[in-house]
Amino acid sequence: MQNYHIINRKVALLVTILLLVLAGFQSFQLGQKFLYGGGAIRPLTQQAMHQENSTPRLDLPDKLFGSVGSAIKPHKLIRKTRLNLTLIGVLSQQKNALAIIKQDNKEKIYKINDEINAVAYVKAIYSKYIVINHNGNDEKLSIKHKAVPMERAKKERKPRKKKMANAQKINDNSIDQNGVIVIETRDKLKLKKILGSPEKMLSVISVQPNYRDGDLYGFKLNPGKEKVLFKKIGLQSGDVILEVNGISLDNWFKLVPARLEMSKQNFDLVIKRKNQMHFLSINLK
């Protein structure tokens, strides 16, 4: 009888130990679910694969979200630049985008990849802002006034006039009796290439905005790399272009249509030189 009680106690102890082990295991599983969520990952069976493949398939176009190498357009998350710069105007016209930036009280026209200073350059130009790469970081410089679309700038174009009132013909040996600049053939070819590209034009001619009573009043020209050619077409350092083929340069957004006029075979200029108006006609035929 005594042996029977001893055996019962041992069996009870063994059952208790087994229950404790099972409880511990269940607690461990509950803890795993609580920490990591969800049940155990089951392997994908052939039946599941068959059911998945039998469902209707939606074919989406490739590169729906852009290719790996596609450029990402800057957005509002780009922080404002810390540089002391002012964006005066933007001429956004596809590949020929230009930006007018004021730095140290001086205004200059920039194109994409142009250096602003030793630590910054123009990375991208948009209608209302530009992106500057400053020491390897992208920064945003916004324009303070609304940009005028190119269509509106074209509508503001004035009718072509033969010559501006009170404008005088420039007296020069390179001008014929009709007041047209006489340009040699090789110089004509060079001029066509320069005037046909804003990048080349800005590389050989320095263009700065000119103001009168706080308003834009033409653009001041100075020779760059092509000083001889600059003189051959009748221009002098400090000349202010007021009109191109009847387009008055009193608005930033007239600069692009005016440049397009200068890429034609013939164009007329009204310039201001030493407080006097002059009429200049150039023939590239």
C-alpha positions, 0 to 999 in steps of 0.5 A: 500500500505504501508503494502504491502511494509512492508511485502515485506521487511520482506519476503526479510529479511527472504529469505536473512537469509535462504540463509545465513544459507544455504551458511554457511552450504555449507561452513561448508561441504566444510571445512570438505572435505578440512580438512579430505578429501573424502566424507561422509562414507556410510553404507555397504548395502546388495547389496554391500556385495553381490557384494563383496562376488561374486568376485574371492577370492585369498587364501593366506597362513597363516603366510605369513608375519610371526607369531606374535612370530617369531623372527625378523632378525636384519638388517642394521638399528641397530646402531653400538655398542659404546663398545670398541670391535673388532670382529676378527672372526665368525664361523656361523654354525647353532646352533654351532655359535661362535664369537671371540671378542677382548676386552682390547687386549684380545681375547676370544671365545663367544657363544650366550647368553655369557656375554661380560661384566657386561652390554652386552652379545651376542644376535645373531651371523651371518656370517658377524656381531653379535648383542650385547644387551647393557643395553637392547638395540640391537647394531651391531658389524661387522667383518672387513674382509670377512667371509670364508664359511664352505665349503671353510674351509673344502677344505683347510683341509690338508691330515691326517698325522700320526705325524708332523715332529720333533714332539715327543711323550709325556712321561707320565705314562698314555700313552701306548707303542703305544703312545696312552693316556690311559683313564678310561671308566668313563672319556671317557664318560665324554670326549665324552659329552664335545667334542661333544658340543662346549658349554660344551667344552668352559665351561670346557676349556679356548681357546685363539688364539695364534699368531706368526708374526701376523698370527694365529698359533694354539690355547692356552689351559688352564684348566677350571672346569675339571682340573683333566680331562685336565691333564688325557688326557695329556694336560698341562696349556699353551699347544698350539694345532697346528693340529687336525687329520692333520688339521692345525689350522692356520685359524679361519674357521678351528676351526669348522672342527677341533672340529668335528674331536675331537668328533670322537672316535680317534684323534691325536693332535700336540701341542707346549709345551715350544718351543717343538713339541709333538704328542698326540693320544687320543682313546675314544673307 
